[in-house]
Amino acid sequence: MGLIKALGGAVGGALADQWLEFFVCESLEGNVLAAKGQKKSSKRSSNTKGEDNIISNGSGVVVNAGQAAIITDNGAIVDFCAEPGRYTFDKSSQPSIFYGGLGERIGGAFKSIGERFKYGGQPGQEQRIYYFNTKEIMGNKYGTPNPIPFAVVIDPSINKTYPVDLKANGEYSFRISNPLLFYANVIGNVEETFTRDKIESQLKSELITALGPSLGRLGVGEYHEISFHTEKLADLLNDNLSAKWRDGRGIEIVNFGITCTVPEKCVAEIKELKKAVMFKDASLAAGSLVSAQGDAMRAAAGNTGGAMTGFLGMGMAAGAGGMNAQSLYQVGAAQQAAAPQAPPMAAAPQAAAPAAGGWNCPCGHAGNTGKFCAECGAPAPAAPSTWNCSCGHSGNTGKFCAECGAPAAPATWNCDCGQADNTGKFCANCGKQRP
């Protein structure tokens, strides 16, 4: 016996016009997990006076969204459907399992739980249809009756922890992921409906038992960080509860919300311990000491016995021994110097400087040292001529002396004796010195 889609196939089309009864579950509220299907007979039905627990051949079965349905025969599961639609019950067909969105693992559960009838086999004396709520069941409250041990990390550098008594409360949601297991191991042949209050206490007890190990595996060092990892915590709870919930009852946690608190005494002790760890840095300790000394000075100034008395008390306390702020700052500087330094960043490669005495060619090639450009072969430019000024500055290249501004002497000069175009320092005719 099996279900055939009413609008698919020749057999389904033929039987769809011959429906004798309807089995339907109009709505499943949030607190209803499973319900027995109700028979609705038509005027044409030949089974109007029959038993409720007999499904006539050709009867219609309606499965709504968010539901799954199973058919049992004398308590044994013979067919399953999790896809919304209208179906026809045909006792002569093989079971046709419609997984829907619940996954193909339903098939494995069916093989281990259900009873397959041979083609043409006759049904027993009692058949039933059960509907299951496959929507997310929300608003399940929980709270830890007793504190859960939790280790708060005080100093990660040495893995120093501080045990606290953690209290947790919140809400979680679950869904029936395998109706076959839920039927076989939880509800059985329920007569009418099965509501969540019948298993709520058991689920809450098992959830709280699994919460401690799951928090230990969560890997957070602060209790207030737990609420930031609720998705991972839900996965850990599913893993810890898989044997009882997922594999035993066909239930899985969907979402998990949690609020964690610790006693005020523990909060104060954690703050003091973290402050002590922070003062391992001498510079921070020095800053705290300076702040405390400032507070003490203000208190001494307002001393009812006189400001001088207050300051004398401070001096006596300082003379009794102890570390002063300056010494702490020195220790802090030594700690920073001893700390491993990050390697300096490698300098960006730079172009090699041109060789001394090199010259740049108009083609763009720099650093030429020969008489011709190594890139294009152009000759090196002629060295500029230089001249010495009468003021004593030598090596001038422009038209005026770089030292005194005197104009450069002409290349040739004329002597008073009439000799023209002299080039040396003396006249080529009379030997007179160049003016």
Summary of the structure (lengths in Angstrom):
residues: 435
radius of gyration: 48.9
end to end distance: 136.3
largest distance: 160.1
contacts: 1151
relative contact order: 0.08
helix: 31%
strand: 24%
